[in-house]
Amino acid sequence: MKKLLSLFCAVIALSACSTLSESALFGGSECESKLARDFMANAEDRVFFAFDSSAISADAAEVLNSQAKWLNNHEDVKVVIQGYCDERGTREYNLALGERRANAVKQYLVSKGVAADRISTISYGKERPAVLGNNETAWAQNRRAVTVVDLI
């Protein structure tokens, strides 16, 4: 019973601490967390794609230009580009399409001077939707690539 009470008190104490970041709790440093927040404050983290496409649109290029500028100013930071799709299509097809989207973003950033070895990619296909729904509004939000500051 004492152990359970001690564990409960420890959980309460940690949850009340407002200065301990999630990154620090899971092995990252507070500095890394600040970099991720700075990236989010200065560059949008996601671009969207047309149905069944991995082509970079003019709107996406604008977002990626701000990402490239930030990354070129923070040369020690690595990122992961996550590719996603809407729910239509097979799992296998969407994994491949998500990979093409992530790679298209990577190639765009490389073309803007970001070193290729600082960018990794992963495809989640249709497995992690941002928005649930069976309509064009939901699908449009799920056809995306998200740039995440790599905190590892």
N, C-alpha and C positions, 0 to 999 in steps of 0.2 A: 504494500500500500504506500510506503514511504517513497519507493522508486517511482510509482505512478504519479504521486503528488509532486515530486521533484521534476519529473518530465513535464508535467502540466505547467508548473511555474516557469520552466525554461522556455517553453513554447510561448507563453504569455509575454515573457520578457522580450523575446526576439521579435514577436509581432508588434510590440509597442515601439520598437526602435525605428525611428524614421530616417536615420542616416545610413543604415545598412542597405545597400542596393541589392537587387536580385542577382546582379552579376557577381557581386562579392560573395553572396551566399553560395553560389554554385561554382566557385573557384576562380572567377574573373576578378580583376582589380577595379577599384573605384575609378582609376584613370581610364580604363577601357570603357567603362560605362559612360564617362563624360564624353569620350570620343564618339560613341554611338549616339548620344543625345545631340552633340554638335552636328553630326552628319544629318540627323533628322531635322534640325533647326535650319540648316543651310541648303539642303537638297532634298527634294521629294524622293521617297524610297521606291516608288513603283511606277511602272509604265504598263500601258494596256495595249492589247492587240485586237485586230479584226478577227472575225470567225475564221478558223482553219488557216491562220497566217502567223508567220514569225517575222514579218516585215516591220521595220521600225518606221512609225508614222512621224509626221512633223511634230506633233505634240510630244511623242515619246522622245524624239531627238532633243527637244528643248529641255526636258527633264534630265536626260542623260548628259547633256552639256553641263548642267549644274553639278551633277554627280562627278563628272570628269574633272571639273575645276576644283571641287573639294578634294578629291583623291589626289590630284596633282599637287595640292598644297599640303597634303598629309601623306608623304611618300612611305611612311613606315606602317601604314594601315593596309590590311588585306580585307577583301570582301568576298561574300558568297552571293552569287546570283541564283535565285530560286525561280524556276519556271513552273507555271501553273496553267491549267486549262479549265474550260467549263465541263459540265457533266456529260455532254454529248460525245459519242464515240466510245470505242473500246478502251479498256485500261491501258493496253499496250500502245495503241495509237496515241493516246493522250500523254503517256510518258515520253514518247518520242517527240511529240509536238512541244511539250514543255521543255525538253532538252534543246530543241532548235531555238525556242524563244530565249532561253537563258544564254545560249551561245551567241545569238544575234546581239544581245545586250553586251556580252563580253567583248565581242569583236568591235562594236561601236566604241566602247570605252577604250580599247586598245588603240583604235584609230585616232583617238583624242589624246594619246600620249601616256595612258596608264599602262604600266608594265603587266604583261599577260600573266606572269607568275604571281601576281598579287590578287588574281581573280580566279576563284573556283566556281563551278556551276553544279547545280543539282536540279533534277526534275521531280516534282511531286504529282505531275499529271493532274487528274481530276480529284485526287484523294484528299485535298485540304482546301475546300472552297472558302472564300472570304465571305460570301453571301449565299445563304440557302434560298432556293427558289427554282422554279421551272419556267422562267420567262427571260426575255432578252435583257432586262435590267440586271437581273442576277448574273446571267451568263457573261455580260460585258464586264462586270467587276471581277469575275473569276479568270478571265483571259488576261493574265498578267505575268510580269516578271518583277520580283522584289529584290532589291539590293540590301544586304544585311552586313553591317560591319562585323567582321570575324573577330570574336572576343577570345579565341583560343590561341 
